[in-house]
C-alpha cells in the first residue's frame, strides 16, 4: 500500500543513467531558479514605502519622494551582485555558490557560516513566499463568499508547501515544467502593467487619492518619527528584499544542460535585467500615481485598480491572480537549492549523509522533505503572518553574498601572488572531466576512506571568464561586490536587529557548531573503522543464548539455528513469571528442547528484560574468549496491523542490547501465513 501511494504521488523511479536527461534548459531554469527573485517585486517597493510611511504618518508627507532614489540605489546594488555572481558561476560550475567559494578561499569556518546562512534563508524564503501568496489570495477574496479563507491562512500555507514539495519530489524536469507557465504569465502581466501604467500616466495623467495619516500602514515594529538618515537606511534595507534569490542560479549550476556555466550565466543576466526593470517600474509607478501603503490593500493591487478601468478592468484580476501564484511558487527556488546545498554539506560530512542520497526521481528527496517540515513549523509558529517573518529575511542572504565575493577576492589575490607565467586554460574536455569529479552527483567516499573535507582539492575552473590574465578586472568586480554587500549587511543588522534579525544572528553560529559536531563524529567513526593497526583474524568461539517465552514452532526454529552456530554451547533462558507455566514448560522441554540446556530465571517482580540482561552480563564475564550471541525467536504476523496485538518483547530486548558491547543479537523470524 505504501509503495503504491508513493508511486501515485512521486511517479515511477528513474535509473541513474537518466540523470543527464533531467537537466534544465535556460527557459525552464529561469522559471525554476528565478521565481523567488522575480516575485520579490510584488512586495519590495511596498517594504520601502512601509518604512517611509513612518515619517509620512508623523506629518512629513514629502518622505515618499525618496522612494525612487532608494530604489535606484538598490537596483545598482542588484547589478553589482549579479555581475559578481556571473564570475562565481564560471569559476565554480559544480554549484554550491557561497559555501564552496568561501570554504575554498576563506577557510572551512567561513564556508560553514555561508552554508548555514543560506540554509536558514531558504527556509525563510519558503515561509515568507507562501505566506505572502496566501495573503494575496485572501486579500483578493475580501467581500466575496470566500472571505472565510482569511481565517485559515496557516492551513492554506501548509497545503501549498505540501504541493510544492510533492512536485519537487517528482523530479527536477517535472517541477520545472509545472512552474514555467505561471512564472512567464506573471512576467508578461507585470511587464504589461508597468508599460500600460506609464503610457496611461503620461497620456491621461491622474494620481491616486492621498490617504490620511490614519489610513497609512507603517512597517512592523516602528513608531512614528521624523525622517532621519537611520530611517532612510531602514527603508533601504527593507527594499533589499528584492535581492533575495539572486544567488539561486549560482547554487544550482549542475542542474543546467551543458555547457552548464554558460547557460547558467546567461540565465542570471536575464533574471537580473528582468528584476531591475520590474522593481524600478513598480517604484516609479508608486511615485507617479501617489500610491501609499494601505492596511487592507497591497501596492500592486492599488496600481491595478487605478490603471485598469472600463474595458480593461478584467486585467486587474489577471495581475492579482498571477502575482498570488508567483508568490506561492517562489518557494520552489528554495526547494531546488536547499537540497542541493545540503548534499554538498553532507558530501563534506557536515550534515548527515542521508542528505547526499538521491531518491527515486534523481532528486535529493531527504533535503526536500526536511525543508518542507522546517518551513511548515515556521508558518505555524508565526501564524502565517508575512509581516512577522520579513524582519528575519535577507540577513542570511547578504552574509552569504559578502563571504562569496570576499572568497573570490582572496582567490584573485592568490593568483596575483603566483608566478607571472600565464596559466594554461583547461580545454573543454579537461573542464568536463574536472566538472564530473567535483559535481555533487559523485558517490561519497566509504567510511574507511574518509578524509577531512579541508583536504579536498580546489574545484575552481578556468575558462574565458576566469582566466588568470584577467585578474585585475576580476578582483575589482568582486571587491566592489564584497564591499557593497558588507555595507548592506551592516545596515540590515543595525536597522532590523531589534525587529527579529537577532534570531538569524544567533541561529547561524549554532548551526555552524552543529556542522562541526557532525563532522567530528564522521571523522571519528572513520578512524575507529580503519584497518590500520588491525591484528590478524582469529577463529571465533560462540556461546549462544536463546531467550524463550514458551514452546512453539518459532522457538524450535531458533534452537535449530542456534545449534548450527555452536552445537555444544547453546542455552535456552526462560523468565519465571508463573510457577505452573514453568512446570508445564519443563515437561514439554524434554521432547522439544533438542538437548539444549534450559535455564530458568526467577522474576518475583514480573520483569522480563532486567533478569535477562543480568544473566547475559554474567555469561559475558565468564566467556572472555568467546563471542556471545543472543538468538531471539520471533514470529511475524501476516498483516501489518496484527503486530499491534502482540507485546513486542523481542523488540524491547533488542533495544536494550543494542548498545551492549561484545554481544551480537540475531533474530530468527517465523512467518505466519494467516
Long-range contacts (C-beta under 8 A, 24 or more apart in sequence): 6-360, 9-166, 9-169, 9-170, 10-166, 10-169, 10-170, 10-359, 10-360, 10-361, 11-170, 11-171, 11-174, 11-360, 11-361, 12-360, 13-360, 13-361, 14-171, 14-360, 14-361, 14-362, 16-358, 16-362, 18-362, 19-358, 19-362, 19-441, 21-173, 22-171, 22-172, 22-173, 22-362, 23-172, 23-173, 23-255, 23-256, 23-257, 23-258, 24-172, 24-173, 24-176, 24-255, 24-256, 24-257, 25-257, 25-263, 26-256, 26-263, 26-266, 26-267, 26-270, 27-180, 28-173, 28-176, 28-177, 28-180, 29-176, 29-249, 29-252, 29-255, 29-256, 29-263, 29-264, 29-267, 30-183, 30-267, 30-270, 30-271, 31-176, 31-179, 31-180, 31-182, 31-183, 31-184, 32-172, 32-175, 32-176, 32-179, 32-180, 32-252, 32-255, 32-332, 32-333, 32-336, 33-248, 33-249, 33-252, 33-255, 33-267, 33-271, 33-333, 33-336, 33-337, 34-183, 34-245, 34-248, 34-249, 34-267, 34-271, 34-274, 34-275, 34-333, 35-179, 35-183, 35-245, 35-326, 35-329, 35-330, 35-332, 35-333, 36-125, 36-129, 36-244, 36-245, 36-248, 36-330, 36-331, 36-332, 36-333, 36-334, 37-242, 37-243, 37-244, 37-245, 37-246, 37-248, 37-271, 37-275, 37-333, 38-183, 38-186, 38-187, 38-245, 38-271, 38-274, 38-275, 38-278, 38-326, 38-330, 39-129, 39-186, 39-323, 39-326, 39-327, 39-329, 39-330, 40-241, 40-242, 40-243, 40-244, 40-245, 40-275, 40-279, 40-330, 41-190, 41-242, 41-275, 41-278, 41-279, 41-282, 42-132, 42-136, 42-298, 42-300, 42-323, 42-326, 42-327, 43-132, 43-241, 43-298, 43-386, 44-74, 44-239, 44-241, 44-242, 44-279, 44-282, 45-71, 45-239, 45-279, 45-282, 45-283, 45-286, 45-299, 46-293, 46-298, 46-299, 46-300, 47-219, 47-238, 47-239, 47-241, 47-390, 48-235, 48-236, 48-238, 48-239, 48-283, 49-286, 49-291, 49-292, 49-293, 49-299, 50-217, 50-218, 50-219, 50-220, 50-238, 50-293, 51-218, 51-219, 51-222, 51-231, 51-234, 51-235, 51-238, 52-227, 52-231, 52-235, 53-216, 53-217, 53-218, 53-219, 53-292, 53-293, 54-218, 54-219, 54-222, 54-223, 54-224, 54-225, 54-231, 55-225, 55-226, 55-227, 55-231, 56-213, 56-216, 56-292, 57-213, 57-216, 57-218, 57-224, 58-224, 58-225, 58-226, 58-227, 59-213, 60-226, 60-227, 61-210, 63-227, 64-287, 64-290, 64-292, 65-287, 66-227, 66-232, 66-235, 67-283, 67-286, 67-287, 68-283, 68-284, 68-287, 70-232, 70-235, 70-236, 70-239, 71-239, 71-279, 71-280, 71-283, 71-284, 72-280, 73-236, 74-236, 74-239, 74-240, 74-242, 74-243, 74-279, 75-276, 75-279, 75-280, 77-240, 77-243, 77-484, 77-485, 77-488, 78-242, 78-243, 78-246, 78-272, 78-275, 78-276, 78-279, 79-272, 79-276, 80-480, 80-481, 80-484, 81-243, 81-246, 81-401, 81-481, 81-484, 81-485, 82-246, 82-268, 82-269, 82-271, 82-272, 83-477, 83-481, 84-404, 84-405, 84-408, 84-477, 84-478, 84-480, 84-481, 84-482, 85-246, 85-247, 85-249, 85-250, 85-268, 85-404, 86-265, 86-268, 86-269, 86-465, 87-408, 87-465, 87-466, 87-474, 87-477, 87-478, 88-250, 88-404, 88-408, 89-249, 89-250, 89-253, 89-261, 89-264, 89-265, 89-268, 90-261, 90-265, 90-461, 90-463, 90-465, 90-466, 91-408, 91-411, 91-460, 91-461, 91-465, 91-466, 92-250, 92-253, 92-459, 92-460, 92-461, 93-253, 93-254, 93-260, 93-261, 93-264, 93-435, 93-461, 94-253, 94-254, 94-435, 94-438, 94-439, 94-440, 94-459, 94-461, 95-250, 95-251, 95-252, 95-253, 95-254, 95-255, 95-340, 95-344, 95-439, 95-440, 96-251, 96-340, 96-341, 96-344, 96-440, 97-247, 97-250, 97-251, 97-341, 97-400, 97-404, 98-247, 98-250, 98-251, 98-400, 98-401, 98-403, 98-404, 98-407, 99-341, 99-344, 99-345, 99-400, 100-344, 100-459, 101-403, 101-404, 101-407, 101-408, 101-411, 102-400, 102-403, 102-404, 102-406, 102-407, 103-348, 103-407, 104-407, 104-411, 104-458, 104-459, 104-460, 105-406, 105-407, 105-408, 105-410, 105-411, 105-414, 106-403, 106-406, 106-407, 106-410, 108-453, 108-454, 109-512, 110-403, 110-407, 111-403, 112-350, 112-511, 112-512, 112-515, 112-516, 113-399, 113-403, 113-508, 113-509, 113-512, 114-399, 114-400, 114-403, 114-404, 115-341, 115-344, 115-345, 115-350, 115-515, 116-396, 116-507, 116-508, 116-509, 116-511, 116-512, 116-515, 117-395, 117-396, 117-397, 117-399, 117-400, 117-403, 117-504, 117-508, 118-247, 118-251, 118-337, 118-341, 118-396, 118-397, 118-400, 119-338, 119-341, 119-342, 119-396, 119-511, 120-396, 120-504, 120-507, 120-508, 120-511, 121-244, 121-393, 121-394, 121-395, 121-396, 121-397, 121-400, 122-334, 122-337, 122-338, 122-341, 122-371, 123-334, 123-338, 123-371, 123-374, 123-375, 123-378, 124-378, 124-389, 124-392, 124-393, 124-396, 125-244, 125-245, 125-330, 125-331, 125-333, 125-334, 125-393, 126-161, 126-164, 126-331, 126-334, 126-335, 126-371, 126-372, 126-375, 126-378, 127-157, 127-375, 127-378, 127-379, 127-382, 127-389, 128-386, 128-389, 128-390, 128-393, 129-327, 129-328, 129-330, 129-331, 129-334, 130-157, 130-160, 130-161, 130-327, 130-328, 130-331, 130-375, 130-379, 130-384, 131-157, 131-379, 131-382, 131-384, 131-385, 131-386, 131-389, 132-327, 132-386, 133-160, 133-324, 133-325, 133-326, 133-327, 133-328, 133-329, 133-330, 134-160, 134-328, 134-384, 135-386, 136-298, 136-320, 136-323, 136-324, 136-327, 137-324, 139-296, 139-297, 139-298, 139-301, 140-301, 140-317, 140-320, 140-321, 140-324, 142-296, 153-383, 153-384, 153-385, 154-379, 154-380, 154-383, 154-384, 156-384, 157-376, 157-379, 157-384, 158-376, 158-379, 158-380, 160-328, 160-331, 161-331, 161-372, 161-375, 161-376, 161-379, 162-372, 164-328, 164-329, 164-331, 164-332, 164-335, 164-372, 165-335, 165-368, 165-369, 165-371, 165-372, 167-332, 168-332, 168-335, 168-336, 168-339, 168-363, 168-368, 169-359, 169-361, 169-363, 169-365, 169-368, 169-369, 170-361, 171-361, 171-362, 171-363, 172-255, 172-336, 172-362, 172-363, 174-361, 175-332, 175-335, 175-336, 179-329, 179-332, 182-322, 182-325, 182-326, 182-329, 183-326, 183-329, 185-322, 185-325, 186-322, 186-323, 186-325, 186-326, 187-274, 189-315, 189-318, 189-319, 189-322, 190-278, 190-319, 190-322, 190-323, 191-277, 191-278, 191-281, 192-315, 193-303, 193-304, 193-307, 193-315, 193-319, 194-277, 194-278, 194-281, 194-282, 194-285, 196-307, 196-308, 196-312, 197-281, 197-285, 197-288, 197-289, 197-303, 197-307, 198-281, 198-284, 198-285, 198-288, 200-307, 201-285, 201-288, 201-289, 206-289, 206-306, 207-288, 207-289, 207-290, 208-289, 208-290, 208-291, 208-292, 208-302, 208-306, 209-290, 210-290, 210-292, 211-292, 211-294, 215-292, 215-294, 215-295, 216-292, 216-293, 216-294, 217-293, 217-294, 217-295, 218-293, 220-387, 220-388, 220-390, 220-391, 220-499, 221-391, 221-498, 221-499, 221-500, 230-495, 233-491, 233-494, 233-495, 234-495, 234-496, 236-488, 236-491, 237-394, 237-488, 237-491, 237-492, 237-495, 237-496, 238-390, 240-394, 240-398, 240-488, 240-492, 241-390, 241-393, 241-394, 242-275, 242-279, 243-394, 243-397, 243-398, 243-401, 244-393, 244-394, 244-397, 245-330, 245-333, 246-271, 246-272, 246-275, 247-397, 247-400, 247-401, 247-404, 248-333, 248-336, 248-337, 250-404, 251-337, 251-340, 251-341, 252-336, 252-337, 252-340, 254-340, 254-439, 254-440, 254-441, 255-336, 255-340, 258-432, 260-435, 261-461, 261-463, 265-465, 331-375, 334-371, 334-375, 335-368, 335-371, 335-372, 338-367, 338-368, 338-371, 339-363, 339-364, 339-365, 339-366, 339-367, 339-368, 339-371, 340-364, 340-367, 340-440, 342-366, 342-367, 342-370, 343-367, 343-440, 344-440, 345-515, 346-444, 347-440, 347-442, 347-444, 348-453, 348-456, 348-519, 349-450, 349-453, 349-518, 349-519, 349-522, 349-523, 350-453, 350-515, 350-516, 350-518, 350-519, 351-515, 351-518, 352-518, 353-444, 353-522, 356-440, 356-444, 358-441, 388-500, 391-496, 391-499, 391-500, 391-501, 392-500, 392-501, 392-503, 392-504, 394-492, 395-489, 395-492, 395-493, 395-496, 395-501, 395-504, 395-505, 396-504, 396-508, 398-485, 398-488, 398-489, 398-492, 399-489, 399-508, 401-481, 401-485, 401-489, 402-482, 402-485, 402-486, 402-489, 405-478, 405-479, 405-481, 405-482, 405-485, 406-478, 406-482, 406-486, 408-474, 408-478, 408-481, 408-482, 409-475, 409-478, 409-479, 409-482, 411-460, 412-471, 412-474, 412-475, 412-478, 413-475, 415-468, 415-471, 416-471, 416-475, 418-468, 422-468, 422-469, 423-462, 423-467, 423-468, 425-462, 425-463, 425-464, 425-467, 426-461, 426-462, 426-463, 431-461, 431-463, 434-459, 434-461, 435-461, 447-522, 447-525, 447-526, 447-529, 448-526, 448-529, 448-530, 448-531, 449-526, 450-522, 450-523, 450-525, 450-526, 451-526, 452-519, 452-523, 453-519, 540-626, 540-627, 541-566, 541-569, 541-625, 541-626, 541-627, 542-566, 542-569, 542-626, 542-627, 542-629, 543-569, 543-571, 543-619, 543-623, 543-626, 543-627, 543-628, 543-629, 544-569, 544-570, 544-571, 544-629, 544-630, 544-631, 545-570, 545-571, 545-572, 545-573, 545-615, 545-616, 545-619, 545-628, 545-629, 545-630, 545-631, 546-570, 546-571, 546-572, 546-573, 546-596, 546-630, 546-631, 546-632, 546-633, 547-572, 547-573, 547-574, 547-575, 547-612, 547-630, 547-632, 547-633, 547-653, 548-572, 548-573, 548-574, 548-633, 549-574, 549-649, 550-581, 550-585, 551-585, 551-588, 551-589, 551-592, 552-635, 553-635, 553-670, 554-633, 554-634, 554-635, 554-668, 554-669, 554-670, 555-592, 555-633, 556-592, 556-594, 557-633, 557-668, 557-670, 558-631, 558-632, 558-633, 558-668, 559-593, 559-594, 559-596, 559-633, 560-594, 561-631, 561-666, 561-668, 562-596, 562-629, 562-631, 563-594, 563-596, 565-629, 565-631, 566-629, 569-626, 570-596, 570-597, 571-596, 571-597, 571-598, 571-599, 571-619, 572-596, 572-597, 572-598, 572-599, 573-599, 573-601, 573-612, 573-615, 574-598, 574-599, 574-600, 574-601, 575-600, 575-601, 575-603, 575-607, 575-608, 575-611, 575-612, 576-600, 576-601, 576-602, 576-603, 577-603, 577-606, 608-649, 608-652, 608-653, 609-652, 609-653, 609-656, 612-653, 613-656, 613-657, 613-660, 616-657, 616-660, 616-663, 620-662, 620-663, 627-662, 627-664, 628-662, 628-663, 628-664, 629-663, 629-664, 629-665, 629-666, 630-657, 630-663, 630-664, 630-665, 630-666, 631-666, 631-667, 631-668, 632-665, 632-666, 632-667, 632-668, 633-668, 633-670, 634-667, 634-668, 634-669, 634-670, 635-669, 635-670, 635-671, 635-672, 636-669, 636-670, 636-671, 636-672, 637-672, 638-671, 638-672, 638-673, 638-674
